[in-house]
Amino acid sequence: MTKLSLNIMILLLLLPIGAGAQRTMSLDEAIMEALENNYSLKISRNDEAIADNNVSLSPFLPTITGTGRQSQTTNNTRSSSAGEDKTRTNLYTAGVALNWRLFDGFGMFTTYSRQQELLAMSSQRVKINVENLIMRVCSEYYNIIVQQNRMQSALTSLALSRARYENAEEKYLLGVISGLDLQQARIDLNADSSAVLTQQEIVVSAYIRMTNLLNAGHEINFNINDTIILAPEIDIDSLRERTLSFNNQLILARQGEKLSEYDIESVRANRYPTVNFSTGYNLTRNEFPWQASSYNQTNGLNWGFNLSWNIFSGLEVNRRMSNAKIEAENSRLAYLDIENEILGELDLLYNTYRNNIIVTIFETQSAEVARASLEIAMERYRLGSLSGLEFREYQNNYLNAINRRLTALYQAKISEIGLRLLAGELTE
């Protein structure tokens, strides 16, 4: 593989990203675009709008019903004396009625409060979906940064291998080294070329996944040029306090407990009487056939109160009350279970976070030492005091150190964002 053909291959390789790159996207821009375009989040917000519509004053308001009716009766009468006689009678009725429930064991207040709680739960689910989407965007955003850095390392390694191969080719032609050394240099050059191809596929795949998250079509029309910076170390005690107070999953579980209490109140309302007020106005008009002006009409206003009390229902209310209390206990236990699970996840994630910070420090030092060693090895190889295989070992050590550092840095950043998610900070 000549130097010219190799350069052409690399340029063509980088074309899929460079050709579509029109703007440099920051993390905040990526998050805002994803929140605006994500279909699942739009569905959640529509569900929230439905829950908002369900919160109304209808349990407290009366119902008004209007009615109207017209009917006609036609009779044919035959007799030997009068012959055939045809009569037609018209009946018209109209009315309006109002019914207003004044008391139902405070059930109407419970219904209204329950709808408000369902709205709060729907809003909380939107927050959970938002923070999960933010987590996914951050994870892919920083993954792209890592993969692009690995691409740069792979290209650096490829350039070193190309220079080594050209140097080995010159030495072989001069008879300084054997054909075996030249073949080994060619093998390493091909291996690094394949590594660049593989890494390029990984980078493009990461951009495609990010494009899907942003719902930005099927073309890569953005570029990410950023670095990973770790925040100051977080204290576990403050994290635990914030998690117990602001974790969105725990807030949703507490709202579920509150909803179970409203269910108990709804059942308890059946033990009280209900009082309704009703009023109405009715009009009835009968038109008779024997003369055009003959009719009978009645109209008038009515009103009254109605009381009903379910004194005994075969212990049905007791059964429903018992089940409602059991459901409330289940909601309480579910909250405790979620709390225990989230606090356990917090401890595990914090342990990973701290370890990765320490590993990042070690691997950063190792990468710096490996780079310095590689520069010395390059000079020694150029002067002929270091063999190609020995130089390759320094080269691999440098690549491995860079990759370990990037992995530790990525894991530490993702752990940091995960801790912020558990503490409810992503949706503040």
C-alpha angles and dihedrals in degrees: 000000000000124000092248095051091047092052091049090051092052093048091051089046093056093045098090091064101034096047095057098038108112103151140017110243124209125208093253091052091049092051094048092048092049092048090050099047107031111118097206090053091050089054090051091051090050089053088051090052090052090051089049091053090052091061101087142136092245094114089061099042129085125245121235121200128187123200135186136176139178125187135171129203122199121192129185114205125190127189135165092239103040100027118213122350126185121201130184127194125192123203123194125184130175134167148158124214133191123200122186125181106216100178134010104162091285089296092135091057090049091050092052093047090047092055090050090052091049088053091051090050091049090051089049091053088054089054091050091050090047094052092045090052091048089051092052093048092049092048093052093041093056091040089059090051091051094046092048090052089050088050090055090050091049091051090048090051090048091052090050092049091048091051090047092050093049090048091048091048091054092047091048091053088050091049094242096122134027128254089253091066090048092050092049090052089051091050092051091047091052091046092053090046089054090047090055090050092049093047091048089055089052092050094049091047089053090052090049091052090049091049089053091050090052091045086225099149127260101298125085101235099162140061131212118217109168144116133234112248119182119221121234112285113281123230113238095215094056089044091054092049093049091046093055091048105035109021105127095216091054091046089053091050091051089051088052089055090052091049090054089055090055089051089056091050091050091055092044090056089068089069092065129073122256123228122200131184118207135180136166149163122230133189126191124181127181119191115200127207104227094081135004096242097045112112143135120222133180128179137162151137125264133186140164150140128262127200125189129177126186097218097174129008103171091275089296093135091051091052093050091046091052092050092047091054091049090051089051090052090049090052090052092049091046089055092050090048093051091045092052092047094048094046089050090050089049092055093047093047093047090051089051090046095053094043092051091050090055092044090050090056092049094045092047089056090045092051091051091049091045091051092050091047091049092053090051090046091051091054093046091048091050090052091048098244093114127057124231093249092052091048090050089056091055089047093052092046089055093049092047092050092050092048093047090051092049092048093050092045092050093047092048092050094047090048089050092052090046090054090050089050092052089048091053094242099126094072099040 
